[in-house]
Amino acid sequence: MQQLLEQSRPLDVEAPIFDLSGYQFVAPSAIASLAALVLKLARERRRPRVLCPDRSVHGYLCRAGFFAGIEGAAEIQPPVSEYDRLHSRIREGSNPLVLELTRLESGAALPNRLNQIVSVLRKRFRYLKHDAFDVATAISEICQNTFDHNHDACGFLTMQVYGRGAKRFLQVGVADYGDGITASLARNAKYRGLSDFEAIKRATELGSSEHDDPTRGTGLYHLLAIAYRQQGSVQIWSGSAKIRYRFDKRQGWGFAVPSLPGVHISLSLHARQTPP
């Protein structure tokens, strides 16, 4: 996603083009982030274009629900055929290794998707029931942030499983095109003036929120705690900062990146090494 933004600079032009030529792989987090950005540009009455000439990548994005998620918001080249559109609908939900891109405009779509994630963690990753539900709860809280901290914005959720056996890992992408972490925290006077890096770090601390309420500001804190416990990693991108947290490097790595509106989160978890 970072390379794509640096190449096309879509926020700086009236007719942004996202050229996926040469890409052989698009991660779930990038799918969710790109969908969120396309919708934001479309709502600003710009007409983004997505170019995807590679047939295998085009087919994967179709199966992953990306093109359906941005339908009507962008021109897609080559266009999605009626055959692909129909068969994507027929196959939706049938692949246990893929959770198709889901647009989050309310909490109504969340339960089914979270149940799919729990099922994958339990059956394919050997997670205990309470551990799998911990992950689903954390993801639910992150998705809920889209509704709690933004006005007239929607988010996206998607998932993919990679590898085989003990080398399997799951990646979940959650993204929205809302106000972002820095602007959200700045609604609380004690968090004003933070840089994007500082805002992300603050947001992962228990109780950091735009509200002066000790019961709020728990989502990212719990997500990191669960990722550490499950020996996974979390990457958070908001504004011009991206921080990657890993269970064995808890202070996080910070990166300066092209500015991206909203909040973009990638969660990676590994299969258990214990016998089923």
Number of C-alpha atoms within 10 A of each C-alpha: 14 11 10 17 18 12 12 14 15 19 17 8 11 13 14 19 21 19 17 17 11 10 12 10 12 13 16 28 25 21 25 28 28 24 27 27 23 25 25 22 20 16 12 10 12 18 18 23 18 20 17 21 15 14 10 12 18 21 15 13 20 22 23 24 23 23 24 20 21 21 14 12 20 20 16 17 13 13 12 15 10 9 8 13 15 10 13 18 14 10 11 14 15 11 12 14 16 24 25 27 27 21 23 21 17 13 12 8 12 19 12 11 20 20 14 18 25 24 18 20 26 19 12 20 25 20 21 15 12 11 17 21 19 17 21 22 17 21 24 18 17 21 24 18 17 28 19 11 17 16 10 9 19 21 28 27 27 27 27 21 22 13 11 10 12 15 12 15 20 22 21 23 24 29 33 32 27 24 19 23 27 25 20 21 25 16 13 14 11 13 19 14 13 15 14 21 20 14 24 25 19 21 21 20 16 16 18 25 26 21 15 13 10 11 11 13 23 19 24 25 18 21 24 23 16 21 22 19 11 18 16 22 24 23 20 22 29 27 24 15 20 23 20 19 20 19 18 11 11 13 12 17 12 17 13 13 16 20 18 20 22 27 25 27 25 23 24 20 22 23 22 20 11 9 6 11
